[in-house]
Amino acid sequence: MRFEVSKVLDAIEARLTTDPALARAVVDLSEIVRYADLDGGRPASMLRLGLVIDALGRHVAEENVPVYAVVPRGLLSDADLTSNERMVVRRWADDGVVEVVPQLDDRVFEVAELLGLPVLTRGRAEQFRDRRPWVEEPGRLLAAVPGAGGPVLVARVGRGEVPPVAEPSPMGQKLLSRVWGCPDPNCSAYGSGGDPDSPFADMRKTTSPVSQPPPSLRSGAPTCPRHGARLRDAGPRPAVEVLSVRIDGIVRQRFVVSTEKPVVVGRAPEGGGGVMLGQWLTDDARKWISRGHVRLALRSGELSAQDVSTNGTGIRPNGSFDDDQRITLNRDETRTLAADDIVELYANVHVGRAKLWSSGGVSQPHSVMAEAPTMAIRKFER
């Protein structure tokens, strides 16, 4: 069973991010792990985070939905978690996939406000509206509650509206336009990795400037939420575009292209860092689509697609599915993509800006709990 739990925690880890461009909701991990009514189990369990992530995926009808988890430092030594769970949370913190803060304070709501994201919490809007009036907007506070087919998200305000694709607040846009540096060089979010000559230097993980989380604001000054130190402005942040892979009408994955890092999409791109589609393709599509099929790059505010395949890449101008308008790129040909253009690797295998698709198109996304041991998630008899 321990092996199965570890596999679930690994699956959950793949859905955690502090990248402002990819996160779809914000959670307080110390709150989520104590939702004992979701599984009838022990007082605190990390597996409940998986249940809530699954509920978010069903709510937005999308696969592979990532969440931004804030962790108060006290959770890392919480005796209600198993020693393995505490070790996993510490690893997540060191790797920068969750954000650790000394005290929770208002950080969850600060992140949600700066990034325009919903908060998954059972708190009521009245508790927060004096400081954060936006919590009264429909769909911004979503509570995970038990449902017939697993936990469901219930809007604290409104009638269950699906939260819109996030738009950072004006202050969020300002903060996210800069790269920030922490005085602690080993800071996983804003550090440089420490002494490069250290024997452990290659083991340290630091967040790329492209995907740094938003700083905390203390007395109006950008501050490291983990170390409480004032951050230095290290220059302009690379521009990004958030894209989605949509296969057979289902949004399978979001990814980021930045001015610093082009991305190759294909059946199984080599070298790491690409977007692999093979697990979602039919046999015919897998034969047609090259390992590395199309290279997407961002330069001077313009997104471009370059064919690097054997069979060519299609462009659907303005998202039109009129085959007379379809443009084919052959090997090494490049085209600048307009806002609504869709890249077509094969029939019903598409890549486009994430904003193009308002619905993910799937009612039952793949569950991160697929490997969970039955005993860990069953309802106990009272």
Backbone hydrogen bonds in HBPLUS format (Angstrom, degrees):
<---DONOR---> <-ACCEPTOR-->    atom                        ^
c    i                          cat <-CA-CA->   ^        H-A-AA   ^      H-
h    n   atom  resd res      DA  || num        DHA   H-A  angle D-A-AA Bond
n    s   type  num  typ     dist DA aas  dist angle  dist       angle   num
A0005-VAL N   A0001-MET O   2.89 MM   4  6.23 159.7  1.93 157.4 162.6     1
A0006-SER N   A0002-ARG O   2.98 MM   4  6.22 157.0  2.04 146.5 152.8     2
A0007-LYS N   A0003-PHE O   3.00 MM   4  6.30 150.0  2.09 146.0 154.0     3
A0008-VAL N   A0004-GLU O   3.03 MM   4  6.38 151.1  2.12 147.2 154.9     4
A0009-LEU N   A0005-VAL O   2.91 MM   4  6.23 160.6  1.95 153.5 158.9     5
A0010-ASP N   A0006-SER O   2.93 MM   4  6.19 147.7  2.04 143.9 152.8     6
A0011-ALA N   A0007-LYS O   2.99 MM   4  6.28 151.2  2.07 142.0 149.7     7
A0012-ILE N   A0008-VAL O   2.81 MM   4  6.14 153.5  1.88 152.7 160.6     8
A0013-GLU N   A0009-LEU O   2.89 MM   4  6.08 156.3  1.95 142.7 149.2     9
A0014-ALA N   A0010-ASP O   3.22 MM   4  6.53 145.5  2.35 142.2 149.7    10
A0015-ARG N   A0012-ILE O   2.81 MM   3  5.31 155.0  1.87 115.6 124.1    11
A0016-LEU N   A0013-GLU O   3.07 MM   3  5.24 168.0  2.08 114.6 116.1    12
A0067-VAL N   A0015-ARG O   2.83 MM  52  6.35 149.7  1.92 164.8 170.3    13
A0017-THR N   A0067-VAL O   3.00 MM  50  6.00 155.5  2.06 154.1 153.8    14
A0022-LEU N   A0019-ASP O   3.07 MM   3  5.60 148.2  2.18 116.1 124.4    15
A0023-ALA N   A0019-ASP O   3.19 MM   4  6.23 161.4  2.23 170.6 176.0    16
A0024-ARG N   A0066-PRO O   2.95 MM  42  5.95 153.3  2.02 148.8 152.6    17
A0068-TYR N   A0025-ALA O   2.86 MM  43  6.12 169.8  1.87 161.2 164.7    18
A0026-VAL N   A0118-PRO O   2.97 MM  92  6.39 152.2  2.05 153.0 162.0    19
A0120-LEU N   A0026-VAL O   3.00 MM  94  6.27 164.9  2.02 166.3 169.9    20
A0027-VAL N   A0068-TYR O   2.92 MM  41  6.30 153.9  1.99 154.7 157.3    21
A0070-VAL N   A0027-VAL O   2.91 MM  43  6.23 167.8  1.93 164.4 167.4    22
A0031-GLU N   A0028-ASP O   3.00 MM   3  5.44 143.3  2.14 110.7 121.1    23
A0032-ILE N   A0028-ASP O   3.13 MM   4  6.45 164.0  2.16 156.8 160.9    24
A0029-LEU N   A0070-VAL O   3.03 MM  41  6.07 158.1  2.08 152.7 159.7    25
A0033-VAL N   A0029-LEU O   3.09 MM   4  6.16 170.1  2.10 157.1 157.9    26
A0034-ARG N   A0031-GLU O   3.18 MM   3  5.67 155.9  2.24 112.9 120.1    27
A0035-TYR N   A0032-ILE O   3.14 MM   3  5.64 161.2  2.18 125.0 123.4    28
A0045-SER N   A0033-VAL O   2.93 MM  12  5.00 153.0  2.00 131.9 138.8    29
A0036-ALA N   A0034-ARG O   2.79 MM   2  5.41 132.6  2.01 107.8  93.0    30
A0038-LEU N   A0035-TYR O   3.06 MM   3  5.83 166.2  2.08 121.6 126.1    31
A0039-ASP N   A0036-ALA O   3.30 MM   3  5.86 148.8  2.41 111.6 118.1    32
A0040-GLY N   A0036-ALA O   2.66 MM   4  5.31 141.7  1.80 159.3 171.4    33
A0048-ARG N   A0045-SER O   3.31 MM   3  5.91 157.6  2.36 110.1 115.6    34
A0049-LEU N   A0046-MET O   3.01 MM   3  5.66 149.0  2.11 115.0 123.1    35
A0050-GLY N   A0047-LEU O   2.96 MM   3  5.24 125.1  2.27 102.2 115.7    36
A0051-LEU N   A0047-LEU O   3.24 MM   4  6.73 149.0  2.35 143.7 152.2    37
A0052-VAL N   A0048-ARG O   3.00 MM   4  6.28 156.3  2.06 148.7 154.0    38
A0053-ILE N   A0049-LEU O   2.90 MM   4  6.13 155.6  1.96 148.3 155.5    39
A0054-ASP N   A0050-GLY O   2.93 MM   4  6.12 159.3  1.97 149.1 154.4    40
A0055-ALA N   A0051-LEU O   3.04 MM   4  6.30 150.2  2.13 139.0 147.2    41
A0056-LEU N   A0052-VAL O   2.95 MM   4  6.27 149.6  2.05 146.8 154.7    42
A0057-GLY N   A0053-ILE O   3.00 MM   4  6.32 157.4  2.05 150.4 156.2    43
A0058-ARG N   A0054-ASP O   3.02 MM   4  6.37 156.4  2.08 150.8 156.5    44
A0059-HIS N   A0055-ALA O   2.93 MM   4  6.09 148.0  2.04 140.9 150.5    45
A0060-VAL N   A0056-LEU O   3.01 MM   4  6.28 156.0  2.07 156.7 160.4    46
A0061-ALA N   A0057-GLY O   2.82 MM   4  5.64 110.3  2.32 132.3 149.5    47
A0062-GLU N   A0057-GLY O   3.09 MM   5  5.34 153.7  2.16 142.1 149.1    48
A0362-VAL N   A0061-ALA O   3.33 MM 301  4.87 156.7  2.39 114.9 118.0    49
A0063-GLU N   A0251-VAL O   3.21 MM 188  6.23 162.3  2.24 176.0 173.3    50
A0099-GLU N   A0069-ALA O   3.00 MM  30  6.34 173.0  2.00 165.4 167.4    51
A0071-VAL N   A0099-GLU O   2.70 MM  28  5.90 165.2  1.72 162.9 163.2    52
A0101-VAL N   A0071-VAL O   2.97 MM  30  6.21 155.1  2.03 145.7 150.3    53
A0075-LEU N   A0072-PRO O   2.94 MM   3  5.88 161.0  1.98 131.5 135.7    54
A0073-ARG N   A0101-VAL O   2.81 MM  28  5.74 146.0  1.92 160.7 161.7    55
A0076-LEU N   A0073-ARG O   3.00 MM   3  5.70 151.6  2.08 120.6 127.7    56
A0077-SER N   A0074-GLY O   3.21 MM   3  5.74 162.4  2.24 112.3 117.6    57
A0078-ASP N   A0075-LEU O   3.19 MM   3  4.79 171.8  2.20 102.4 103.9    58
A0081-LEU N   A0078-ASP O   3.16 MM   3  5.84 162.3  2.19 117.0 122.1    59
A0086-ARG N   A0082-THR O   2.97 MM   4  6.30 161.6  2.00 156.4 160.9    60
A0087-MET N   A0083-SER O   3.00 MM   4  6.17 155.4  2.06 142.9 149.8    61
A0088-VAL N   A0084-ASN O   2.92 MM   4  6.17 154.1  1.99 147.2 154.3    62
A0089-VAL N   A0085-GLU O   2.97 MM   4  6.25 160.8  2.00 152.9 157.2    63
A0090-ARG N   A0086-ARG O   3.03 MM   4  6.28 159.2  2.08 148.0 153.6    64
A0091-ARG N   A0087-MET O   2.96 MM   4  6.25 152.8  2.04 145.4 153.2    65
A0092-TRP N   A0088-VAL O   2.86 MM   4  6.16 160.8  1.90 153.7 159.0    66
A0093-ALA N   A0089-VAL O   2.89 MM   4  6.14 154.3  1.96 147.4 154.6    67
A0094-ASP N   A0090-ARG O   2.88 MM   4  6.17 161.3  1.92 150.8 155.4    68
A0095-ASP N   A0091-ARG O   2.87 MM   4  6.05 148.5  1.97 149.8 158.7    69
A0096-GLY N   A0092-TRP O   3.00 MM   4  6.10 110.8  2.50 135.0 150.7    70
A0097-VAL N   A0092-TRP O   3.08 MM   5  5.37 145.3  2.21 153.1 154.2    71
A0096-GLY N   A0093-ALA O   3.13 MM   3  5.13 152.1  2.21  99.3 107.9    72
A0107-ARG N   A0104-LEU O   2.99 MM   3  5.91 162.4  2.02 156.5 158.0    73
A0110-GLU N   A0106-ASP O   2.90 MM   4  6.10 146.1  2.02 152.0 162.8    74
A0111-VAL N   A0107-ARG O   2.91 MM   4  6.11 168.7  1.92 160.2 160.8    75
A0112-ALA N   A0108-VAL O   3.07 MM   4  6.29 162.4  2.11 142.6 148.0    76
A0113-GLU N   A0109-PHE O   2.91 MM   4  5.98 152.9  1.99 139.5 146.5    77
A0114-LEU N   A0110-GLU O   2.92 MM   4  6.12 169.1  1.93 156.2 158.9    78
A0115-LEU N   A0111-VAL O   2.96 MM   4  6.05 157.8  2.01 153.2 158.9    79
A0116-GLY N   A0112-ALA O   2.81 MM   4  5.48 122.5  2.14 135.1 147.4    80
A0117-LEU N   A0112-ALA O   2.97 MM   5  4.66 139.0  2.14 128.9 137.3    81
A0169-SER N   A0114-LEU O   3.01 MM  55  5.17 147.3  2.11 118.9 128.9    82
A0119-VAL N   A0140-ARG O   2.76 MM  21  6.11 160.5  1.79 159.6 160.4    83
A0142-LEU N   A0119-VAL O   2.90 MM  23  6.17 168.6  1.91 161.8 164.3    84
A0121-THR N   A0142-LEU O   2.85 MM  21  5.95 128.5  2.12 131.6 146.0    85
A0127-GLN N   A0124-ARG O   3.02 MM   3  5.79 150.4  2.11 121.5 128.5    86
A0128-PHE N   A0125-ALA O   2.97 MM   3  5.55 151.2  2.06 116.8 124.8    87
A0129-ARG N   A0125-ALA O   3.04 MM   4  5.95 137.1  2.23 159.2 171.9    88
A0131-ARG N   A0128-PHE O   3.10 MM   3  5.75 128.2  2.38 117.0 128.0    89
A0132-ARG N   A0128-PHE O   2.75 MM   4  5.66 163.9  1.78 160.7 164.1    90
A0135-VAL N   A0132-ARG O   3.07 MM   3  6.09 174.8  2.07 133.2 134.7    91
A0136-GLU N   A0133-PRO O   3.20 MM   3  6.12 172.6  2.21 124.8 127.0    92
A0137-GLU N   A0134-TRP O   2.91 MM   3  5.47 167.0  1.92 120.9 124.1    93
A0140-ARG N   A0137-GLU O   3.21 MM   3  5.83 161.8  2.24 143.4 141.5    94
A0139-GLY N   A0157-VAL O   3.27 MM  18  6.34 152.4  2.35 157.9 155.3    95
A0156-ARG N   A0141-LEU O   2.93 MM  15  5.53 169.1  1.94 150.6 152.1    96
A0143-ALA N   A0154-VAL O   2.80 MM  11  5.09 171.6  1.81 147.4 146.0    97
A0154-VAL N   A0143-ALA O   2.77 MM  11  5.09 158.5  1.82 141.9 148.3    98
A0145-VAL N   A0152-VAL O   2.89 MM   7  5.57 163.0  1.92 161.6 166.0    99
A0152-VAL N   A0145-VAL O   2.86 MM   7  5.57 159.8  1.90 162.7 167.0   100
A0150-GLY N   A0147-GLY O   3.29 MM   3  4.97 167.7  2.31 105.6 105.7   101
A0172-GLY N   A0169-SER O   2.95 MM   3  4.77 107.3  2.49  92.4 110.5   102
A0173-GLN N   A0169-SER O   2.77 MM   4  6.07 157.7  1.82 162.5 167.8   103
A0174-LYS N   A0170-PRO O   3.07 MM   4  6.30 151.7  2.15 141.5 149.0   104
A0175-LEU N   A0171-MET O   2.92 MM   4  6.22 163.6  1.95 156.2 159.6   105
A0176-LEU N   A0172-GLY O   2.86 MM   4  5.97 158.0  1.91 151.0 157.6   106
A0177-SER N   A0174-LYS O   3.31 MM   3  5.34 155.5  2.38  98.9 106.0   107
A0178-ARG N   A0175-LEU O   3.37 MM   3  5.89 168.0  2.39 113.2 115.8   108
A0237-ARG N   A0177-SER O   2.84 MM  60  5.12 165.7  1.86 125.3 123.3   109
A0179-VAL N   A0235-GLY O   2.75 MM  56  5.49 161.6  1.78 164.9 166.5   110
A0234-ALA N   A0179-VAL O   2.74 MM  55  5.17 162.8  1.77 151.4 152.1   111
A0181-GLY N   A0232-ARG O   2.91 MM  51  5.13 153.1  1.99 145.0 152.5   112
A0232-ARG N   A0181-GLY O   2.94 MM  51  5.13 163.5  1.97 147.2 150.2   113
A0182-CYS N   A0190-TYR O   2.94 MM   8  5.16 154.8  2.01 129.4 129.2   114
A0187-CYS N   A0184-ASP O   3.04 MM   3  5.52 165.2  2.06 122.9 124.1   115
A0192-SER N   A0185-PRO O   2.93 MM   7  5.02 121.7  2.28 114.3 129.6   116
A0193-GLY N   A0185-PRO O   2.79 MM   8  5.62 142.2  1.93 172.1 159.5   117
A0191-GLY N   A0187-CYS O   2.84 MM   4  4.29 130.9  2.08 131.0 130.7   118
A0207-THR N   A0188-SER O   2.76 MM  19  5.96 141.0  1.92 147.6 158.9   119
A0198-SER N   A0195-ASP O   3.07 MM   3  5.42 165.2  2.09 113.9 118.4   120
A0201-ALA N   A0198-SER O   3.05 MM   3  5.09 167.4  2.07 112.1 114.2   121
A0203-MET N   A0200-PHE O   2.98 MM   3  5.35 154.8  2.04 111.8 120.0   122
A0204-ARG N   A0201-ALA O   3.34 MM   3  5.56 152.1  2.42 103.8 111.1   123
A0211-SER N   A0208-SER O   2.94 MM   3  5.43 137.8  2.12 113.2 123.8   124
A0216-SER N   A0223-THR O   2.94 MM   7  5.01 156.3  2.00 163.4 155.7   125
A0223-THR N   A0216-SER O   2.66 MM   7  5.01 152.7  1.73 154.1 159.9   126
A0218-ARG N   A0221-ALA O   3.04 MM   3  5.25 167.1  2.06 143.3 143.8   127
A0221-ALA N   A0218-ARG O   2.98 MM   3  5.25 166.9  2.00 113.1 116.0   128
A0231-LEU N   A0222-PRO O   2.99 MM   9  5.75 172.5  1.99 139.7 142.2   129
A0224-CYS N   A0229-ALA O   2.81 MM   5  5.40 169.1  1.82 158.4 159.9   130
A0228-GLY N   A0224-CYS O   2.78 MM   4  5.14 142.6  1.92 145.3 151.0   131
A0259-THR N   A0239-ALA O   3.10 MM  20  5.73 143.3  2.24 152.1 155.8   132
A0241-GLU N   A0257-VAL O   2.83 MM  16  5.33 144.6  1.95 152.6 163.9   133
A0257-VAL N   A0241-GLU O   2.97 MM  16  5.33 165.0  1.99 156.1 160.9   134
A0354-ALA N   A0242-VAL O   2.93 MM 112  5.75 174.5  1.93 137.1 137.1   135
A0243-LEU N   A0255-PHE O   2.84 MM  12  5.43 168.0  1.85 166.5 169.0   136
A0255-PHE N   A0243-LEU O   2.88 MM  12  5.43 153.4  1.95 148.9 153.9   137
A0244-SER N   A0352-GLY O   2.77 MM 108  5.63 162.4  1.80 170.1 175.9   138
A0352-GLY N   A0244-SER O   3.14 MM 108  5.63 154.8  2.21 150.4 158.1   139
A0245-VAL N   A0253-GLN O   2.84 MM   8  5.40 158.9  1.88 161.4 168.4   140
A0252-ARG N   A0245-VAL O   2.81 MM   7  5.65 152.2  1.89 153.6 163.0   141
A0246-ARG N   A0350-HIS O   2.81 MM 104  5.11 169.7  1.82 146.7 150.3   142
A0350-HIS N   A0246-ARG O   2.85 MM 104  5.11 173.4  1.86 153.8 154.7   143
A0247-ILE N   A0250-ILE O   2.89 MM   3  5.29 150.4  1.98 152.3 144.8   144
A0250-ILE N   A0247-ILE O   3.02 MM   3  5.29 162.6  2.05 111.5 117.2   145
A0248-ASP N   A0348-ASN O   2.80 MM 100  5.00 159.9  1.84 146.6 153.5   146
A0251-VAL N   A0360-GLY O   2.78 MM 109  4.70 157.3  1.83 135.0 142.6   147
A0258-SER N   A0261-LYS O   3.45 MM   3  5.15 165.6  2.47 132.0 130.9   148
A0261-LYS N   A0258-SER O   3.19 MM   3  5.15 134.4  2.41  94.2 106.2   149
A0263-VAL N   A0296-LEU O   2.93 MM  33  5.32 156.6  1.98 150.5 157.2   150
A0296-LEU N   A0263-VAL O   2.84 MM  33  5.32 175.1  1.84 156.1 155.4   151
A0275-VAL N   A0264-VAL O   2.92 MM  11  6.36 157.7  1.97 151.2 158.3   152
A0265-VAL N   A0294-VAL O   2.88 MM  29  5.47 165.6  1.90 162.0 165.2   153
A0293-HIS N   A0265-VAL O   2.92 MM  28  5.83 148.2  2.02 125.5 135.9   154
A0294-VAL N   A0265-VAL O   3.06 MM  29  5.47 160.8  2.10 153.7 159.8   155
A0266-GLY N   A0275-VAL O   3.15 MM   9  6.47 164.7  2.17 173.7 171.5   156
A0277-LEU N   A0266-GLY O   2.89 MM  11  5.90 151.8  1.97 151.8 158.7   157
A0267-ARG N   A0290-SER O   2.84 MM  23  5.79 172.8  1.84 147.7 146.5   158
A0278-GLY N   A0267-ARG O   3.04 MM  11  4.54 147.4  2.15 133.0 130.4   159
A0268-ALA N   A0291-ARG O   3.03 MM  23  4.51 149.0  2.13 109.2 118.8   160
A0280-TRP N   A0277-LEU O   2.89 MM   3  5.77 164.1  1.92 134.8 139.7   161
A0281-LEU N   A0278-GLY O   3.29 MM   3  5.33 164.0  2.31 107.6 112.4   162
A0286-ARG N   A0282-THR O   2.87 MM   4  6.06 156.0  1.93 152.4 159.6   163
A0287-LYS N   A0283-ASP O   3.07 MM   4  6.33 144.4  2.20 144.0 152.7   164
A0288-TRP N   A0284-ASP O   3.14 MM   4  6.40 145.4  2.27 143.4 152.5   165
A0289-ILE N   A0285-ALA O   2.91 MM   4  5.96 172.0  1.92 160.6 162.0   166
A0308-VAL N   A0293-HIS O   2.96 MM  15  5.21 170.7  1.97 138.8 138.4   167
A0295-ARG N   A0306-GLN O   2.80 MM  11  5.01 169.2  1.82 149.9 153.1   168
A0306-GLN N   A0295-ARG O   2.82 MM  11  5.01 153.0  1.90 141.9 150.9   169
A0297-ALA N   A0304-SER O   3.03 MM   7  5.35 157.0  2.08 142.2 149.1   170
A0304-SER N   A0297-ALA O   2.82 MM   7  5.35 161.1  1.86 157.4 162.5   171
A0299-ARG N   A0302-GLU O   2.95 MM   3  5.30 165.1  1.97 148.2 149.0   172
A0302-GLU N   A0299-ARG O   2.82 MM   3  5.30 165.4  1.84 121.3 126.1   173
A0337-LEU N   A0303-LEU O   2.73 MM  34  5.60 172.1  1.74 159.0 161.9   174
A0305-ALA N   A0335-ARG O   2.88 MM  30  5.46 159.3  1.93 151.8 156.1   175
A0335-ARG N   A0305-ALA O   2.92 MM  30  5.46 151.9  2.00 146.6 155.3   176
A0307-ASP N   A0333-GLU O   2.93 MM  26  5.66 154.3  2.00 164.0 166.7   177
A0332-ASP N   A0307-ASP O   2.73 MM  25  5.16 152.5  1.81 145.6 148.7   178
A0313-THR N   A0329-LEU O   2.95 MM  16  5.09 157.9  2.00 144.2 151.3   179
A0329-LEU N   A0313-THR O   2.69 MM  16  5.09 174.7  1.69 161.1 163.0   180
A0314-GLY N   A0344-GLU O   2.81 MM  30  4.67 159.5  1.85 162.2 155.1   181
A0344-GLU N   A0314-GLY O   2.73 MM  30  4.67 175.1  1.74 135.2 137.0   182
A0315-ILE N   A0327-ILE O   2.70 MM  12  5.02 143.7  1.83 149.6 159.3   183
A0327-ILE N   A0315-ILE O   2.99 MM  12  5.02 170.9  2.00 148.8 151.6   184
A0316-ARG N   A0342-ILE O   2.71 MM  26  4.96 170.2  1.72 157.8 161.0   185
A0319-GLY N   A0316-ARG O   3.02 MM   3  5.14 148.7  2.12 134.8 128.0   186
A0342-ILE N   A0316-ARG O   3.08 MM  26  4.96 157.1  2.13 128.7 136.0   187
A0320-SER N   A0317-PRO O   2.99 MM   3  5.80 171.6  2.00 127.0 129.8   188
A0325-GLN N   A0322-ASP O   2.91 MM   3  5.61 153.4  1.98 119.9 127.5   189
A0326-ARG N   A0323-ASP O   3.33 MM   3  5.04 146.7  2.45  91.9 101.3   190
A0333-GLU N   A0330-ASN O   2.82 MM   3  5.52 163.5  1.85 149.2 152.2   191
A0341-ASP N   A0338-ALA O   3.15 MM   3  5.30 162.2  2.19 109.9 115.5   192
A0343-VAL N   A0351-VAL O   2.82 MM   8  5.05 169.8  1.83 165.4 162.1   193
A0351-VAL N   A0343-VAL O   2.86 MM   8  5.05 148.1  1.96 143.8 151.4   194
A0345-LEU N   A0349-VAL O   2.98 MM   4  5.63 157.6  2.03 160.9 166.7   195
A0349-VAL N   A0346-TYR O   2.90 MM   3  5.15 150.7  1.99 143.1 135.1   196
A0356-LEU N   A0353-ARG O   2.96 MM   3  5.75 167.2  1.98 126.2 130.4   197
A0372-ALA N   A0369-MET O   2.92 MM   3  5.08 164.9  1.95 114.6 119.0   198
A0376-ALA N   A0373-PRO O   2.95 MM   3  5.53 140.5  2.11 115.2 125.8   199
A0377-ILE N   A0374-THR O   3.17 MM   3  5.64 152.9  2.24 112.2 119.4   200
A0378-ARG N   A0374-THR O   3.13 MM   4  6.00 121.4  2.49 155.2 169.5   201
